[in-house]
Amino acid sequence: QVQLVESGGGSVQAGDSLTLSCAASGTIYSTFCMGWFRQTLGKEREWVAVVDSGSKTNYADSVKGRFTISKVNANNTLYLHMSDLKPEDTAMYYCGAQPPCEGWVLFRWRQYSSWGQGTQVTVSS
């Protein structure tokens, strides 16, 4: 069992920066795939940034160059540093974890076995 707790969300202005954290506990290993996903009302959860078993990162086109995902294995924490935030970044952000994975599995939220409760990010113009 893996427990995930997100924090760091809030209400900011367009152009601001924010860093989300996801603290993992339980049976989790450095080789787990982990990622940040987001969801708005009425829409399906979408991937934002993921890190695979080999620590390779991938970013959705909409956030590339503005968001940075990082994982600190020493304290089992996943981060998402978001800069130059836009109103369209407004969403509930979720952290997901999955035993070692690769390929398309990384980008499909339904393939992830563990989720946090989410943290809300609201960006106003």
Disulfide bonds with the S-S distance in Angstrom:
Cys22-Cys95 2.10
Cys33-Cys101 2.02
